[in-house]
Amino acid sequence: MEFTGISRTFSTVGEQQYKTIGAFWDEMSAIYGMENLRGLGYGWTQTTIEYAIGLKEGTIGGANCVVQLPDTDWVSVRGKTADLGKIYDEIYKDGALKFEIETFNDDGSCGIMYRR
């Protein structure tokens, strides 16, 4: 599977990434619509995360990254965006991830696919 998107590096110190990645989503949603997008978390370090936003279908304008992803062994979770912190607490209790793909919907629901 291939993910093409606009990638930025975000600090994870003090869990800053939730606010800054949220602002990135707001920026891209204003252009493309939230339900047309998907986000990819990858390339974690001790203090940063690489995060890309791309279209669910087609190629986003200004794309600056292409990430090759495995086709199998993904775990899927659905829930409410308001519960995102709790969802991630549950996911991370079993350790670090290699990749996460997020989708968000206007009705307040979200989907996360992840791979260790």
ChimeraX attribute file (.defattr): number of C-alpha atoms within 10 A of each C-alpha:
attribute: neighborCount
match mode: 1-to-1
recipient: residues
	/A:1	8
	/A:2	10
	/A:3	20
	/A:4	20
	/A:5	24
	/A:6	21
	/A:7	20
	/A:8	14
	/A:9	17
	/A:10	19
	/A:11	18
	/A:12	16
	/A:13	10
	/A:14	8
	/A:15	12
	/A:16	13
	/A:17	17
	/A:18	15
	/A:19	11
	/A:20	15
	/A:21	21
	/A:22	12
	/A:23	12
	/A:24	16
	/A:25	19
	/A:26	13
	/A:27	13
	/A:28	19
	/A:29	15
	/A:30	9
	/A:31	8
	/A:32	14
	/A:33	15
	/A:34	18
	/A:35	15
	/A:36	16
	/A:37	21
	/A:38	21
	/A:39	24
	/A:40	24
	/A:41	20
	/A:42	19
	/A:43	13
	/A:44	18
	/A:45	10
	/A:46	8
	/A:47	11
	/A:48	17
	/A:49	18
	/A:50	15
	/A:51	23
	/A:52	26
	/A:53	27
	/A:54	25
	/A:55	21
	/A:56	15
	/A:57	9
	/A:58	9
	/A:59	13
	/A:60	17
	/A:61	11
	/A:62	10
	/A:63	14
	/A:64	12
	/A:65	15
	/A:66	14
	/A:67	13
	/A:68	10
	/A:69	12
	/A:70	11
	/A:71	8
	/A:72	8
	/A:73	10
	/A:74	14
	/A:75	12
	/A:76	13
	/A:77	13
	/A:78	15
	/A:79	15
	/A:80	15
	/A:81	18
	/A:82	11
	/A:83	12
	/A:84	17
	/A:85	11
	/A:86	13
	/A:87	16
	/A:88	12
	/A:89	10
	/A:90	11
	/A:91	16
	/A:92	12
	/A:93	8
	/A:94	9
	/A:95	8
	/A:96	11
	/A:97	15
	/A:98	12
	/A:99	18
	/A:100	18
	/A:101	20
	/A:102	18
	/A:103	20
	/A:104	21
	/A:105	15
	/A:106	10
	/A:107	9
	/A:108	11
	/A:109	15
	/A:110	19
	/A:111	18
	/A:112	22
	/A:113	16
	/A:114	19
	/A:115	16
	/A:116	13
